[in-house]
Amino acid sequence: MEERMYPPDFHALKKGVKQLIGFNTGQYKDAYLGRRFNARMRVYNIDTYHAYWEILKKDQQEQQQLRDYLTINVTEFFRDASAYECIQNDVLPMLSSEKEKIRIWSAGSSDGKEAYSIAMMCVELLGLKNAQKRVKIIGSDIDRESIEHARRGEYISKPNVPQTDIIKQLRFIKNPELYFNIQNNIYSIKSEVKQIVQFENHDLISGIKKFNFDMILCRNVVIYFNRELQKILYNDFYNALNMNGFFVMGKTETLFGDSRNLFESYNTRERIFKRKY
Ligand SMILES: C[S@@+](CC[C@H](N)C(=O)[O-])C[C@H]1O[C@@H](n2cnc3c(N)ncnc32)[C@H](O)[C@@H]1O
């Protein structure tokens, strides 16, 4: 899709960033990296990748800034409500009628809101005791800070910023007090809900392979990956799913090439698929 040619100093920067901060730039699309580098370059009012590299090499703070900026971790509770409606009304009831133990993976979980959203839905469906007994949710992310945040499970609601207005995001939940200790604008996940979820620092590309899941959500993560890597990842997800397991993608993501043969569509609009065979 992206036909743009990038100058040699772009590729030198890409390589340098990998060596310097250990961020695997090879996994990401040039268009995505270009946008991110350009945004950081605007901060310094410079217009060559080489000039940015000269700054980056010497400035540890900028290295951290770039690392944070490359792993953007925007997320919400119940992001894309209609997908969660399908999960609540169809997917989870089906899984819970078929299986005694249900294992779910939120791959690229950011600060944990996706994993906790699913945990709340499981509790709504099964009740707390049963959900604790029957459901295990793994949240994983490459970004250590996000994982630490997820483990803390503390979120600040800012009603004037739509993306952080937690009350609005929790519209699925009749009684948020069941899941959160709420103090002023701070929402802290209760320990009994945390018990259902476990967070791990994990790189989807180079990390150990995972198995035995009944549902995998990998949403708004692979959009930044190049196509080759997306294909490898979809294959990994196929292998990681049990028979009849579900795969949930982000609203703007699609399966392509051979990976389309691995899954059948369960709800096309919501990007929910089922493992074939
Ligand atoms: C935009 S967030 C999506 C969060 C959540 N899944 C959602 O849809 O709301 C993307 C997350 O993917 C993570 N990520 C990027 N590359 C990754 C990789 N190679 N392995 C694991 N996580 C990765 C980022 O750190 C970030 O937290």
The ligand as an ORCA input file, in Angstrom:
! r2SCAN-3c Opt
* xyz 0 1
  C      -2.726      0.447     20.786
  S      -2.325     -0.696     22.067
  C      -3.709     -1.801     22.004
  C      -4.229     -2.188     23.370
  C      -5.465     -3.051     23.369
  N      -5.229     -4.324     22.725
  C      -6.636     -2.345     22.719
  O      -7.020     -2.719     21.611
  O      -7.180     -1.417     23.302
  C      -1.005     -1.615     21.322
  C      -0.145     -2.369     22.325
  O       0.628     -3.331     21.619
  C       1.869     -3.437     22.282
  N       2.859     -4.024     21.385
  C       3.480     -3.476     20.309
  N       4.377     -4.332     19.790
  C       4.313     -5.474     20.533
  C       5.001     -6.730     20.499
  N       5.911     -6.987     19.572
  N       4.693     -7.657     21.450
  C       3.760     -7.403     22.400
  N       3.094     -6.241     22.497
  C       3.343     -5.282     21.568
  C       2.194     -1.985     22.658
  O       3.166     -1.940     23.696
  C       0.818     -1.468     23.069
  O       0.607     -1.571     24.453
*
